[in-house]
Every structure is written in C-alpha cells, then in structure tokens.
Amino acid sequence: MTAFRLGLVVVGTLVFAQINEWQLLDQLTIALVALLVLAYVWSRVSVTGVGATRRISTVRAQVGQTVSEEVIVENRARLGKLWLEIRDFSTLPGHHASRVLHLGGRQRRSWVVETVCARRGRYRTGPLIARAGDPFGIFPTAKALPVQFELVVYPAAVDLKGFSLPVGMLSGGTTTDRRTPILTPSVAGIRDYVPSDAFNRISWTATARLGRLMVKEFDVDPTSDVWLVLDLDRQYSVRSSQTLPVATERLDRWPVEVWLDATEEYAVTITASLARRCLEQGRSFGMIATAAHYEVLPAERSDRQYVKILEALAVIEADGHRRLAEVLVAETRRFTRHSGLIVVTSSWDLGWVAALAELTGRRVKATAIVVDPASFGPAPPVEPVVDALHSANVPVHVVRYGDDIATALAVAGGIPVAANGKNAHG
C-alpha cells in the first residue's frame, strides 16, 4: 500500500469517527497515524550511513579477457540495515554486481564480480543505487552511491606469426636522413645534452672524451612503412544470427572468434592483430579507417602507435559511407613503392579491386584480406572479388565466420594450398 492510499484511509476513518462518534474508529485512526510516522522514520533511517567503494583490476582490457571488480558496501551507522538492495547500473555487458544484503551496525560486506569482456567499446562500471524502505513498503527510498570507473575494452589481437607483412622496395638499405625520437640501431651523430633528453641517449664515451654531457641522435632504419586500410562501409557489414558452438563452459577459455559475430568485428580484430604484428617486427605502421568519422593515423613505429590504434578500434563502428575505391584513390599519395599496403574489407564491389590493381601497377606491395560476408548471413559471394585479385597478382586471404584468424592468415601468398600441391581455387 502506498503512502497516498494509506493517507486516504486515515482521513476516511477520521471522518467516520467524527460523524458516528465511534471510539474504535478514533483508536484506529491514531494507530494508522502512528504507523505512517513509524514507516516514514524507518524509511529515512534505512539508507542513512550507507557507503560504497569499488576496486577494479584494470581499466584497459581486450575482448576475451576477464575483468575482476570488488564491491564493498559499508554501514557506518549503529543501526542495522534490513533488506538493503544494491542495484548496479554498469554498462559493461554481462557485469552483474547487484545484490540484496543485510548489514548490521558498523558492518561491511564485499563481493567480487568477474566479467569476461565480450564486446569492444567504452563502458562504465557503476554507479550503485542503495534501495530500502519500511517493512510495509509504504515509503520506499533510495540513495545514490556515485562510485564508478571507466573501462575501455580493446579488440582482441591474435598472434599472426605465420603472416608475412608486405615489404616495400628499398634503395640499397641505407638509412634515411630523417631524425627520430625513438632508439634505433642507426646512430646519426652526437650533440650537447639538454635537460629534456633521456638518460638512455647519453653517449658516455663521448662525454668522457669531451668533458661534457653528450647525447646520441638516431636515424630511422631502412624498413618500409605498412599502411592498414580498414573498410567500414555500412553497406557491406553483415551480422550473424547464429552463435558458434564451444567445447568448454568456461567463458574465459572460449576462443576469440566466438565473440566475433559480425564482419566488422572480424575486420577490426584482424586490423588490431596486424598492428601487433607490425610492432613485433619493428615496422612503422599507420591506419586508415573508413567509418563515419574518417580516421587517419600517420605511420609511426612505437608502442604508443599500437595503443593509439587500439584506442581508435575500441569504439569504431561500421557506419561509413565512403566507397573503398574512393579511399584508395584519395589516399594514393600515402602509398609508394617504399611502403606496404594491407586492405581489410568485406566488400563484394569490384571497383576497389581495380583501384588496388592500379596501385600495384605502380609497384606498391599490397595484400588484401577479405572477410566473407556470405558466411555470416545473406550476402553476395566474394568469389568474383577473389578471382579478380588473383588475376591482378594481389595476394588475398579469405576469412569466414568461425575461421581461426591466425590459421586463415598463415597461408603462404594468400592462396590456400591443397594436399596435392595445387591451390584450392583450381
């Protein structure tokens, strides 16, 4: 019964008691008023002194990893709290931290919530709402416990040891005259130390010889840049309506591919894996992503570049409207014979194949990775695209729904080879 209805009952009994002069109704009115006062006081006290803290294992995770969070609810008042409901409003999928508690005076309760990150993105853990009230449910009350964390879930990065990065044409292997702020094996010279220089750049032999602090300057090694072009045209994005079967019940032991239920998820995971491969190979790499927010990250070789790509891929969506062929033509100046190009797409349009073939005609080393949309749901086949790429002598890898990404990309030359030694396409 709500407080409004109970108030109407009190007024009604009071009116009848005055009209009929029944002593029993007078006593009932007094009892109902006392009940209202008691319930109101109880409700106000039920959440007084309740506080909460949270501890999260990490604020950066990847798809398939487990995030552990400890929630601590404390009653700082002397009176106990009965039927205290802690409601969690986290946006992380599968994160269930809500509980119903009983807390004694000056008592605390804690519990640990482990969540497997199933979807990349930017999420929030918290806030909490403490709900309570009187035993009769007349005056429900709530108190906000605004403790929360922001969690960024990066796409998974698969180990692509079997994938060969395209190598651009280099002029004799000499170093370039471009200085770099990172350490490389190529030392260009020395100069006087300035306060902003790192200590690991100090040349101690030159310092001892000249009697003042000297630091080394480095040149960029003669390795070609790698450009990752991620096609996120919404027209070619297909989501699967079926989940992949798994052999184990533990979520943290599921293969990465189980969490990937759309062509865009496969494409994003492949791009993140390629960035990791470039980092492991010491290559300078950049990324172009054709989402609604056109993303261009200039080529760079550092851990920071890898993190920047993961940050961008964590929140990117397949909501672009620019055709891949237009992007390849517009960004032609970035692709030279000294750079490698990897295109990741699920497009069945043959227009981008012609644009890529034109780049390879200018001696740009290019590789195509095609995520087959027909394996996710109703979509045109990509075989004409694959055949056109083969005709243009462009290495192509086809990844289908449920495929192991590392295995699919480990095929030499991008053309599957059967046991008889012939390629699987003919």
Secondary structure, 3 states (H helix, E strand, C coil): CCHHHHHHHHHHHHHHHHHHCCHHHHHHHHHHHHHHHHHHHHHHHCCCCEEEEEEECCCEEECCCEEEEEEEEEECCCCCEEEEEEEECCCCCCCCCCEEEEECCCCEEEEEEEEECCCCEEEEECCEEEEECCCCCCCCEEEEECCCEEEEEECCCCCCCCCCCCCCCCCCCCCCCCEECCCCCCEEEEEECCCCCCHHHECHHHHHHHCCCEEEEEECCCCCEEEEEECCEHHHCCECCCCCCCCCCCHHHCCHHHHCCEHHHHHHHHHHHHHHHHHHCCCCEEEEECCCCCEEEEEECCHHHHHHHHHHHHHCCCCECCCHHHHHHHCHHHCCCCEEEEEEECCCCCHHHHHHHHHHHCCCEEEEEEECHHHCCCCCCCHHHHHHHHHCCCCEEEECCCCCHHHHCCCHHHCCECCCCCECCC
